[in-house]
Amino acid sequence: MTEDHDPTQNRVVSHLGELLEDRGLSLVQLAAATGVTVANLSVLKNGRARAIRFSTLTAICQALDCRPGDILDIDRPDQGASKAPEATDSDLVRG
C-alpha cells in the first residue's frame, strides 16, 4: 500500500444478504453449515468486515454453492461519473 492510498476510493462490498435471501437461508442456518459464528457472518453481511479469511470465504462459498466474486465486489465511486445520465420523461422532446 502506498502512502497516498485513499481508503475511501475503493470499497469492498458484500452481497451476502442478497445471496442468503435468494436461497431462503438465515445467518443461523449459514453459521451451522459453515462453522462460522453468526456474529462474524453478520459483520460480513452488514458491510462492517475489514478482512475475511480465505477459509471463511471458502466455507461460505461451499455452503452457498457460489464463488467469491458472488459474495464480494468493489464499489468504485468514480464508476458512475463516466456514465451518461438516464433520460427522464421531461428530457424527451415532443414534436
PLY file of the C-alpha trace (Angstrom):
ply
format ascii 1.0
element vertex 95
property float x
property float y
property float z
element edge 94
property int vertex1
property int vertex2
end_header
0.00 0.00 0.00
1.34 3.42 -0.87
1.25 6.44 1.40
-1.08 8.31 -0.94
-3.64 5.49 -0.90
-7.14 6.79 -0.20
-9.16 4.08 1.59
-12.43 5.73 0.53
-11.59 5.46 -3.18
-12.38 1.74 -3.45
-14.69 -0.09 -1.11
-15.29 -3.82 -0.98
-18.99 -4.54 -0.62
-20.69 -7.73 0.47
-23.64 -9.33 -1.29
-24.07 -11.98 1.41
-27.52 -10.68 2.38
-28.81 -10.99 -1.18
-27.34 -14.48 -1.56
-28.98 -15.63 1.67
-32.30 -14.10 0.65
-32.15 -15.73 -2.80
-31.56 -19.11 -1.17
-34.09 -18.65 1.63
-31.43 -19.05 4.32
-30.79 -17.25 7.58
-27.48 -16.33 9.16
-28.10 -19.02 11.79
-28.50 -21.67 9.09
-25.38 -20.46 7.28
-23.44 -20.47 10.55
-24.46 -24.08 11.16
-23.43 -25.07 7.64
-20.06 -23.29 7.74
-18.89 -23.35 11.34
-18.51 -19.55 11.19
-20.13 -17.66 14.06
-23.36 -15.76 13.49
-21.60 -12.63 14.77
-18.84 -12.89 12.16
-21.32 -13.60 9.37
-23.40 -10.62 10.49
-20.34 -8.34 10.32
-19.68 -9.55 6.77
-23.34 -9.29 5.73
-23.70 -5.75 7.04
-20.55 -4.46 5.34
-18.57 -3.86 8.53
-15.89 -6.50 7.89
-12.35 -5.20 7.47
-10.93 -8.57 6.44
-12.02 -12.13 5.73
-10.01 -15.33 5.99
-9.78 -17.46 2.88
-11.01 -20.42 4.95
-14.14 -18.45 5.91
-14.73 -17.35 2.33
-14.25 -20.93 1.12
-16.70 -22.30 3.71
-19.34 -19.72 2.75
-18.86 -20.42 -0.96
-19.22 -24.16 -0.40
-22.37 -23.72 1.70
-23.98 -21.31 -0.78
-22.65 -23.03 -3.92
-21.17 -19.81 -5.21
-17.83 -18.16 -6.00
-16.01 -15.43 -4.03
-16.98 -12.85 -6.66
-20.64 -13.60 -5.97
-20.14 -12.56 -2.33
-17.67 -9.68 -2.66
-17.43 -6.82 -5.11
-15.70 -3.46 -5.30
-17.77 -0.29 -5.28
-15.82 2.41 -7.10
-17.32 5.86 -6.60
-15.84 7.07 -9.89
-17.64 4.41 -11.95
-20.86 6.39 -12.00
-19.13 9.60 -13.07
-18.44 8.37 -16.59
-21.98 7.17 -17.19
-24.37 9.35 -19.11
-27.41 10.35 -17.08
-30.57 8.42 -17.86
-33.26 10.27 -19.77
-36.50 11.09 -17.98
-39.89 11.92 -19.45
-39.14 15.64 -19.04
-35.97 15.21 -21.14
-37.89 13.92 -24.15
-38.57 16.39 -26.93
-42.06 16.16 -28.26
-42.64 17.16 -31.81
0 1
1 2
2 3
3 4
4 5
5 6
6 7
7 8
8 9
9 10
10 11
11 12
12 13
13 14
14 15
15 16
16 17
17 18
18 19
19 20
20 21
21 22
22 23
23 24
24 25
25 26
26 27
27 28
28 29
29 30
30 31
31 32
32 33
33 34
34 35
35 36
36 37
37 38
38 39
39 40
40 41
41 42
42 43
43 44
44 45
45 46
46 47
47 48
48 49
49 50
50 51
51 52
52 53
53 54
54 55
55 56
56 57
57 58
58 59
59 60
60 61
61 62
62 63
63 64
64 65
65 66
66 67
67 68
68 69
69 70
70 71
71 72
72 73
73 74
74 75
75 76
76 77
77 78
78 79
79 80
80 81
81 82
82 83
83 84
84 85
85 86
86 87
87 88
88 89
89 90
90 91
91 92
92 93
93 94
